[in-house]
Amino acid sequence: MELPPLLFLSFCFLTLSGLTFAAESGTPVARVTVKEDADAILPCSLGTSETIESMVFDWKKDGKQVFTYNNGTHHNNDLEDQSAEFKGRVSHFTEELKNGNASIKITDTRLEDKGNYICIFPKSQSGDIRFHIELAVGAAEPSVTNLDQTNDWALLKCVVKGASPKPTVEWWDSNNQTIPSEEPQVSKKGERFYVTLKTNVTKTDRYHCVATQKEIWHQAHTEINVRLNEPNTGLIVAVAGLAVVLAVVVVGILVWCYFKNKKKRQEETESPLRETENQH
């Protein structure tokens, strides 16, 4: 079965950006992608159920000390040589140590956290074991607004703020087809990109603004529903209300006329009788 473009791309990007493992010179490699300010979990495990509670594992990035665990002692209790930018932001999973899991969590990730990390078991039974993990930070998140609308068209705007790396931004319809848009407005501050993309649509549909960052295998979209060429419900309600009032008035008039005519006929019938009685 062929997947629609959006589902297919989302599947690919999620597969590649969540945890991607590959062989590189016999060393397992993983890639993790997160939004800025979100928490990032960097995976590391010996791949066995062997406990590592009494072992040593060490996390480094570009020679900097990210986190070290040594038989219960680590950077969140007694160790002091942790690099300043990681202090108070890195933790391990204590309950998972018995399962051989040396993964760490970095909270409130920053753009500066992106890069290559190494998880090292320097004293394992197999010698020095290293795992390389790449962290990508700064995934783009689009926001959409309806700037203006008539019965025949709507002007939509998509904004992506502070993205890194630079995203490709497109408008798609509900069939996941790219629709014509204005030329994107792009500005850059440092490593961050700001993109605005407008489009004019002429039919009722569910539209998506899609931001794609191929460099970090990330794609995100936000949707907006547009309704065009539909009757004015407020006018319909007003007309319906007026029709009810008119119907009540007409019925009232008809009832009044009926009883008035009935009374008149009754009076005309009783009039000859009264004249006869007066003659006697």
HELIX and SHEET records of a PDB file:
HELIX    1   1 PRO A    5  GLY A   18  1                                  14    
HELIX    2   2 ALA A   84  PHE A   86  5                                   3    
HELIX    3   3 THR A   94  ASN A   99  5                                   6    
HELIX    4   4 LEU A  111  ASP A  113  5                                   3    
HELIX    5   5 LYS A  214  ILE A  216  5                                   3    
HELIX    6   6 THR A  233  GLN A  279  1                                  47    
SHEET    1   A 7 ALA A  22  GLU A  24  0                                        
SHEET    2   A 7 THR A  27  VAL A  34 -1                                        
SHEET    3   A 7 GLY A 127  VAL A 137  1                                        
SHEET    4   A 7 GLY A 115  SER A 124 -1                                        
SHEET    5   A 7 VAL A  56  LYS A  61 -1                                        
SHEET    6   A 7 LYS A  64  ASN A  70 -1                                        
SHEET    7   A 7 THR A  73  HIS A  74 -1                                        
SHEET    1   B 3 ALA A  40  LEU A  42  0                                        
SHEET    2   B 3 ILE A 104  ILE A 106 -1                                        
SHEET    3   B 3 VAL A  90  HIS A  92 -1                                        
SHEET    1   C 4 PRO A 142  GLN A 149  0                                        
SHEET    2   C 4 ALA A 154  ALA A 163 -1                                        
SHEET    3   C 4 ARG A 192  VAL A 201 -1                                        
SHEET    4   C 4 GLN A 185  LYS A 189 -1                                        
SHEET    1   D 3 THR A 168  TRP A 172  0                                        
SHEET    2   D 3 ASP A 205  GLN A 213 -1                                        
SHEET    3   D 3 HIS A 218  VAL A 226 -1                                        
END                                                                             
